Amino acid sequence: MARGKKVIQELQTQGYGGANTWGGPQKVKYYAPDGSVRISIPGQLSDRNGIIYDRLILQGYSLSPPETPKPHCAGCGKWHDTKEEVKVCVKKRKVDTAKWDNWAKKHQGKGQDKEIKELKDEVSELKDLMKQLLEKK
Ligand SMILES: [Zn+2]
């Protein structure tokens, strides 16, 4: 995170490069940790101390190409130091997703069973009531 902090400090003292004198939002060239380029309008966030953060830089982008490009991870949408880490992360995601799916299916099933049981109970109560009413006649 030290590098990101440095970039933010540079932003605060120097501003973004190539300030647009024509007005309107100036697009800035960002570099993703994997070295890919993204042209975007800077989105700035400021905390309660008035320190300005750049949205993309907080996400890991920088204003200069990375010295050691990091692989992008399809699992979490971020970047890891090594491809091995990406593999592990993607795998973990799959396992987690499968777990959640299973959990959801189980609970959904249980919920339906419960509803059906409640309905059955209600129906038998109604039947009893009907019987009672008919017997009274
Ligand atoms: Zn990941």
Residues whose N, C-alpha, C, O or C-beta is under 5 A from the ligand:
A	BS01	ZN	C73 G75 C76 C89
